[in-house]
Amino acid sequence: MFHSEIIERFKDTPTPFFYYNLDLLKESLKIVNEESSKYGYHVHYALKANSNIEILETIEAYGLGADCVSGNEVTRAISCGFPSEKIAFAGVGKSDEEINIGLENDIFCFNCESIPELIVIDELAQKKNKIANIALRINPNVEANTHYYITTGLEENKFGINRWELEEVLEILKTLKNINLIGLHFHIGSQITDLNDFKGLCLRVNEIQEWFYDHQIIVDHINVGGGLGINYENPEEEPIPDFKSYFKLFHDLLDLRPQQELHFELGRSIVGQCGTLISKALYIKKGIKTNFAIIDAGMTELIRPALYQAYHKVENLTSLAKEEERYDVVGPICESSDCFGKALTLPKTSRGDLLAIHSCGAYGEVMASQYNLRKLPKAIY
């Protein structure tokens, strides 16, 4: 996946670091725009996937909006050129300070997740003599076939307003004078690779739209979130997800009202494959069933395997050995969960070899920590 001249360049760069392929990112953005524009859809990039400034400036140049889940993400998006009128602010626990950041910048929409949040936004907007545009994030109770920790659309999850609360919500909205309901927001989870899950979402949104129509409410936009997954097992075979089928599914199955807009919040599917974590083998330690390849990257640089038992393809970039061996590829952190993969078959690996951990463009750098007082990894492009 890497040209020899790039690998040669890696040899002089202190590890670990993130390598971003901006050409692949731009090609992904081009396809997102081509496929979404067929239907007049609006795409917001989810900053939680990767908020690297160079990445954000590249994405903004392609005209996407921003999906933010913190006040600092709103501020970062604006500083990277995203127009306020294209910024949606989601999140189950927005603080007063964060809400005020959104109000002061006249953002497109607050995606609201509870009745208490509606009341607080109304109070803060009243103090600023502003009207806050809001969308109701409704829990569709749709199962997504993904890891338990990244499902978001079930009644047992902390996210969203449940359908049995909607009558009360409408009654309360009548009393809130500084709030303007402009949308309905949904999100069922992350790293979804079976498009049938999105079919279930479309059918549920249609049902909920009918309920609002029966109550004489038609909102300006529907936001169906994101969640489209990437191919972690064979990233070189599918560097760009099937955006064509993804957007067409919503066109075929979602019943929009006349003039109603459809918005998306895509993150991982845009940036996931453009990032690679490059690390160096420190020691090869003999084991009983497999050897240990101890590398200088750890869960501080990529926490997904420890947090979600997530798989990332690992490749030895520099070994010239023809024979292969099995390795547990592990990091230096003082935690047993600091492991990138067990019994991985790699060319015989030696101290100093460069290893690539693929598909790290999403939830890699943005979740990095300084546990064990480690340095934060740098990025090269």
C-alpha positions as CSV (number, residue, x, y, z in Angstrom):
1,M,0.0,0.0,0.0
2,F,3.0,2.3,0.4
3,H,5.5,3.2,-2.4
4,S,9.1,2.5,-1.6
5,E,10.0,6.2,-1.7
6,I,7.4,6.8,1.1
7,I,8.8,4.0,3.2
8,E,12.3,5.4,2.7
9,R,11.0,8.8,4.0
10,F,9.5,7.1,7.0
11,K,12.9,5.8,8.1
12,D,14.0,9.3,9.0
13,T,10.8,10.3,10.9
14,P,10.7,9.7,14.7
15,T,8.0,7.1,15.5
16,P,5.2,6.7,16.3
17,F,3.3,9.1,14.0
18,F,0.2,9.3,11.9
19,Y,0.6,9.4,8.2
20,Y,-2.3,11.0,6.3
21,N,-2.8,10.3,2.6
22,L,-4.5,13.6,1.5
23,D,-4.9,12.4,-2.1
24,L,-7.2,9.5,-0.8
25,L,-9.1,12.0,1.4
26,K,-9.7,14.3,-1.5
27,E,-10.9,11.4,-3.7
28,S,-13.3,10.3,-1.0
29,L,-14.6,13.8,-0.7
30,K,-15.1,14.1,-4.4
31,I,-17.2,10.9,-4.5
32,V,-19.2,12.0,-1.4
33,N,-20.0,15.3,-3.2
34,E,-20.8,13.6,-6.5
35,E,-23.2,11.0,-5.0
36,S,-24.9,13.2,-2.4
37,S,-25.5,16.1,-4.9
38,K,-27.5,13.7,-7.2
39,Y,-30.3,14.1,-4.6
40,G,-29.6,17.6,-3.2
41,Y,-28.4,16.1,0.1
42,H,-26.4,18.1,2.7
43,V,-23.4,16.4,4.3
44,H,-21.8,17.5,7.6
45,Y,-18.4,16.1,8.5
46,A,-18.3,14.7,12.1
47,L,-15.3,16.3,13.8
48,K,-15.3,13.6,16.5
49,A,-13.7,11.2,13.9
50,N,-10.7,13.4,13.3
51,S,-10.2,17.1,14.2
52,N,-6.7,17.5,12.8
53,I,-6.5,21.1,11.4
54,E,-5.0,20.0,8.0
55,I,-7.7,17.4,7.6
56,L,-10.5,19.9,8.5
57,E,-9.2,22.5,6.1
58,T,-9.2,20.0,3.3
59,I,-12.7,18.8,4.1
60,E,-14.0,22.4,4.3
61,A,-12.6,23.2,0.9
62,Y,-15.0,20.6,-0.5
63,G,-18.0,22.5,0.9
64,L,-19.1,20.1,3.6
65,G,-20.7,21.4,6.8
66,A,-19.6,20.4,10.3
67,D,-21.2,18.1,12.9
68,C,-19.9,19.0,16.3
69,V,-20.3,17.4,19.7
70,S,-18.5,19.9,21.9
71,G,-18.1,23.6,22.2
72,N,-14.4,23.3,21.3
73,E,-15.3,21.4,18.2
74,V,-17.6,24.3,17.2
75,T,-14.8,26.7,17.8
76,R,-12.3,24.5,15.8
77,A,-14.7,24.1,12.9
78,I,-15.2,27.9,12.6
79,S,-11.4,28.5,12.9
80,C,-10.9,26.1,10.0
81,G,-13.4,28.0,7.8
82,F,-16.7,26.1,8.2
83,P,-19.5,28.6,8.0
84,S,-21.6,28.9,11.1
85,E,-24.8,28.3,9.1
86,K,-23.4,24.8,8.2
87,I,-22.6,23.7,11.8
88,A,-24.9,21.3,13.6
89,F,-24.2,20.8,17.4
90,A,-25.2,17.4,18.8
91,G,-24.4,15.8,22.2
92,V,-26.4,14.5,25.1
93,G,-24.6,16.7,27.7
94,K,-24.0,20.2,26.4
95,S,-22.8,22.6,29.1
96,D,-24.1,26.1,29.4
97,E,-20.7,27.4,28.2
98,E,-20.9,25.2,25.1
99,I,-24.5,26.2,24.3
100,N,-23.5,29.8,24.6
101,I,-20.7,29.2,22.0
102,G,-23.3,27.9,19.6
103,L,-25.6,30.8,20.3
104,E,-22.9,33.4,19.9
105,N,-21.9,32.0,16.6
106,D,-25.5,31.7,15.2
107,I,-25.0,28.0,14.3
108,F,-27.3,26.2,11.9
109,C,-28.9,23.9,14.6
110,F,-28.7,22.4,18.0
111,N,-29.6,18.7,17.9
112,C,-31.5,18.4,21.3
113,E,-31.6,15.1,23.2
114,S,-33.9,15.8,26.2
115,I,-36.6,18.0,27.6
116,P,-34.3,19.5,30.2
117,E,-31.9,20.5,27.4
118,L,-34.7,22.3,25.5
119,I,-35.5,24.3,28.6
120,V,-31.9,25.3,29.2
121,I,-31.3,26.3,25.6
122,D,-34.4,28.4,25.7
123,E,-33.3,30.2,28.9
124,L,-29.8,30.9,27.6
125,A,-31.1,32.1,24.2
126,Q,-33.6,34.4,26.0
127,K,-30.7,36.0,27.9
128,K,-28.9,36.8,24.7
129,N,-32.1,37.9,23.0
130,K,-31.7,35.2,20.3
131,I,-33.8,32.5,18.8
132,A,-32.1,29.1,18.8
133,N,-32.8,26.7,15.9
134,I,-33.2,23.2,17.1
135,A,-33.8,19.7,15.9
136,L,-35.2,17.0,18.1
137,R,-32.9,13.9,18.3
138,I,-35.4,11.1,18.5
139,N,-34.4,7.6,19.5
140,P,-35.7,5.4,16.7
141,N,-35.2,2.2,18.6
142,V,-33.5,0.6,15.6
143,E,-30.9,-2.1,16.1
144,A,-27.5,-1.6,14.4
145,N,-25.3,-4.6,13.9
146,T,-22.2,-3.1,15.4
147,H,-20.2,-3.2,18.7
148,Y,-22.4,-2.7,21.8
149,Y,-20.4,0.4,22.8
150,I,-21.2,2.2,19.6
151,T,-24.9,1.6,19.2
152,T,-26.8,4.7,19.8
153,G,-30.4,4.2,18.6
154,L,-31.9,1.8,21.2
155,E,-34.2,2.8,24.1
156,E,-31.6,1.5,26.5
157,N,-29.0,4.0,25.2
158,K,-28.5,7.4,26.7
159,F,-29.0,9.2,23.5
160,G,-32.1,10.9,22.2
161,I,-35.8,11.5,23.1
162,N,-38.0,8.4,23.2
163,R,-41.1,8.3,21.2
164,W,-43.3,8.0,24.2
165,E,-42.1,11.5,25.3
166,L,-43.1,13.3,22.1
167,E,-46.5,14.5,23.3
168,E,-44.9,16.1,26.3
169,V,-42.2,17.6,24.2
170,L,-44.7,19.3,21.9
171,E,-46.6,20.7,24.9
172,I,-43.3,22.1,26.3
173,L,-42.2,23.6,23.0
174,K,-45.4,25.7,23.0
175,T,-44.1,27.5,26.1
176,L,-40.5,28.0,24.9
177,K,-40.4,31.4,23.0
178,N,-36.7,31.4,22.1
179,I,-36.6,28.1,20.4
180,N,-37.4,27.4,16.7
181,L,-38.0,23.7,15.8
182,I,-36.5,23.2,12.3
183,G,-35.6,19.5,12.2
184,L,-35.7,15.9,13.4
185,H,-32.4,14.1,14.1
186,F,-31.6,10.4,14.2
187,H,-28.5,8.3,14.6
188,I,-28.4,4.5,15.2
189,G,-24.7,3.8,15.6
190,S,-21.3,3.7,14.1
191,Q,-19.2,1.3,11.9
192,I,-22.3,-0.1,10.2
193,T,-21.4,-2.2,7.2
194,D,-24.8,-3.8,6.5
195,L,-26.9,-1.3,4.6
196,N,-30.1,-3.2,5.7
197,D,-29.7,-1.4,9.1
198,F,-30.2,1.9,7.4
199,K,-33.4,0.5,5.7
200,G,-34.8,0.0,9.2
201,L,-33.9,3.6,10.0
202,C,-35.7,4.9,6.9
203,L,-38.9,3.0,7.7
204,R,-38.8,4.2,11.3
205,V,-38.2,7.9,10.2
206,N,-41.2,7.6,7.8
207,E,-43.4,6.4,10.8
208,I,-42.2,9.3,13.0
209,Q,-42.7,11.8,10.2
210,E,-46.3,10.6,9.9
211,W,-46.8,11.1,13.6
212,F,-45.6,14.7,13.3
213,Y,-47.7,15.3,10.2
214,D,-50.7,14.1,12.1
215,H,-49.8,16.8,14.7
216,Q,-49.6,19.4,11.9
217,I,-45.8,19.7,12.0
218,I,-43.5,19.5,9.0
219,V,-39.9,20.4,9.8
220,D,-37.4,22.0,7.4
221,H,-35.0,19.1,7.5
222,I,-34.4,15.5,8.5
223,N,-30.9,14.5,9.8
224,V,-30.3,10.8,9.6
225,G,-26.8,10.9,11.2
226,G,-24.0,8.9,9.9
227,G,-22.5,5.5,10.9
228,L,-21.4,4.1,7.5
229,G,-18.5,1.8,8.2
230,I,-15.2,1.1,6.5
231,N,-13.4,-2.1,5.6
232,Y,-10.8,-2.7,8.4
233,E,-10.0,-6.2,7.3
234,N,-8.9,-5.4,3.7
235,P,-8.5,-1.6,3.5
236,E,-6.5,-1.8,0.2
237,E,-9.5,-3.6,-1.5
238,E,-12.0,-0.9,-0.4
239,P,-10.2,2.4,0.3
240,I,-13.5,4.3,-0.3
241,P,-16.8,3.1,1.0
242,D,-19.8,2.5,-1.3
243,F,-21.2,6.0,-1.0
244,K,-23.3,5.5,-4.1
245,S,-25.4,2.7,-2.6
246,Y,-25.6,4.5,0.7
247,F,-27.1,7.7,-0.6
248,K,-29.3,5.9,-3.1
249,L,-30.8,3.8,-0.3
250,F,-32.1,6.9,1.5
251,H,-33.4,8.3,-1.8
252,D,-35.3,5.1,-2.5
253,L,-36.8,4.5,1.0
254,L,-37.1,7.8,2.8
255,D,-40.3,9.7,2.3
256,L,-39.4,13.4,2.4
257,R,-42.0,16.2,2.3
258,P,-41.9,18.8,-0.4
259,Q,-39.0,21.2,0.1
260,Q,-37.7,19.2,3.0
261,E,-33.9,18.8,3.1
262,L,-32.0,15.6,4.1
263,H,-28.8,16.0,6.1
264,F,-26.1,13.5,7.0
265,E,-23.2,13.4,9.5
266,L,-20.4,11.3,8.1
267,G,-17.1,10.9,9.8
268,R,-15.3,7.6,9.8
269,S,-16.4,6.8,6.2
270,I,-14.7,10.0,5.0
271,V,-11.4,9.9,6.9
272,G,-11.0,6.4,8.2
273,Q,-8.8,4.9,5.4
274,C,-6.7,8.0,4.8
275,G,-4.8,7.6,8.1
276,T,-2.1,5.1,9.1
277,L,-0.2,4.8,12.4
278,I,3.5,4.1,11.7
279,S,5.5,2.5,14.5
280,K,8.8,0.8,15.0
281,A,9.6,-2.6,16.5
282,L,11.5,-2.2,19.7
283,Y,12.0,-5.8,20.8
284,I,11.0,-9.3,19.7
285,K,10.3,-11.4,22.7
286,K,9.9,-15.2,22.6
287,G,6.6,-16.6,23.7
288,I,5.0,-20.0,24.1
289,K,2.6,-20.1,21.3
290,T,3.5,-16.9,19.5
291,N,6.3,-14.3,19.8
292,F,5.7,-10.8,20.9
293,A,6.5,-7.9,18.6
294,I,6.8,-5.0,21.0
295,I,6.4,-1.7,19.1
296,D,6.7,1.9,20.2
297,A,3.1,2.8,19.5
298,G,0.5,1.8,22.1
299,M,-3.1,2.3,23.2
300,T,-2.1,6.0,23.8
301,E,-1.9,6.4,20.1
302,L,-4.7,4.1,19.1
303,I,-7.1,3.0,21.8
304,R,-9.7,1.3,19.6
305,P,-8.4,-2.3,20.0
306,A,-8.2,-1.9,23.8
307,L,-11.6,-0.2,24.0
308,Y,-13.7,-2.0,21.4
309,Q,-11.6,-5.1,20.7
310,A,-11.4,-3.5,17.2
311,Y,-9.4,-5.0,14.4
312,H,-6.8,-3.0,12.4
313,K,-4.7,-4.6,9.7
314,V,-1.0,-4.6,10.7
315,E,1.7,-4.7,8.0
316,N,5.5,-4.9,8.3
317,L,6.8,-2.3,5.8
318,T,10.5,-3.1,5.9
319,S,11.2,-6.8,6.5
320,L,12.8,-8.5,3.5
321,A,12.4,-12.0,5.1
322,K,10.6,-14.6,3.1
323,E,9.7,-16.7,6.1
324,E,6.7,-15.8,8.2
325,E,6.0,-16.0,12.0
326,R,3.2,-15.4,14.3
327,Y,3.3,-12.4,16.6
328,D,1.2,-10.7,19.3
329,V,1.8,-7.1,18.2
330,V,1.8,-5.2,21.5
331,G,2.6,-1.7,22.7
332,P,4.8,-0.4,25.6
333,I,1.9,0.7,27.9
334,C,1.6,-0.8,31.3
335,E,-1.8,-2.4,30.6
336,S,-2.4,-6.0,29.3
337,S,-5.1,-4.6,26.9
338,D,-2.3,-2.7,25.1
339,C,-2.4,-5.1,22.2
340,F,-3.0,-4.4,18.5
341,G,-3.5,-8.1,17.5
342,K,-2.9,-11.6,18.6
343,A,-1.2,-14.4,16.6
344,L,-0.8,-12.2,13.5
345,T,1.1,-13.7,10.6
346,L,3.9,-11.3,9.5
347,P,7.2,-11.6,7.7
348,K,9.9,-12.4,10.3
349,T,10.2,-9.1,12.2
350,S,13.3,-7.7,13.8
351,R,14.2,-4.7,16.0
352,G,13.9,-1.5,13.9
353,D,11.4,-2.7,11.4
354,L,8.6,-0.3,10.5
355,L,5.1,-1.4,11.0
356,A,2.0,0.2,9.6
357,I,-1.4,-0.1,11.5
358,H,-4.0,0.7,8.8
359,S,-7.4,2.5,8.9
360,C,-6.5,4.9,11.7
361,G,-7.8,8.1,10.1
362,A,-10.8,8.0,12.3
363,Y,-10.6,7.8,16.1
364,G,-6.9,7.5,16.2
365,E,-5.2,10.8,16.6
366,V,-8.3,12.4,18.0
367,M,-8.5,9.9,20.9
368,A,-4.7,9.9,21.7
369,S,-3.7,10.4,25.3
370,Q,-0.6,11.1,27.4
371,Y,-1.1,8.2,29.7
372,N,2.2,7.1,31.1
373,L,3.3,10.7,30.3
374,R,3.9,9.8,26.7
375,K,4.3,12.4,24.0
376,L,1.3,13.0,21.7
377,P,2.1,11.6,18.2
378,K,2.8,14.0,15.4
379,A,1.2,13.9,12.0
380,I,2.8,14.0,8.5
381,Y,1.0,14.3,5.2
